[in-house]
């Protein structure tokens, strides 16, 4: 009986830890910014916006985050000032980059 209770306790603790990890990871600031940036990119594509130049999609995708389109690997066009989010390092300290097809590249 003690072995069964011990096994049940281990299972319950494992489930609780997994649930907390999942909740934290999925709802973390980075994941939220990533999801919102991908949504913004998909909307831009749906409305016919050309993303090949690597434009800034949002200077505030969520608080303190910008959303930028870039290429993977990077292309010289990605480094042009007019294709950068002007809020980065002014009012936002982090960025999400997606490619012109809305695939996540990186968060910083």
Secondary structure, 3 states (H helix, E strand, C coil): CHHHHHHHHHHHHHHHHHHHHHHHHHCCHHHHHHHHHHHHHHHHHHCCCCCCCCCEEEEEEECCEEEEECCCCCCHHHHCHHHCCCCECCCECEEEEECCCCCEEEEC
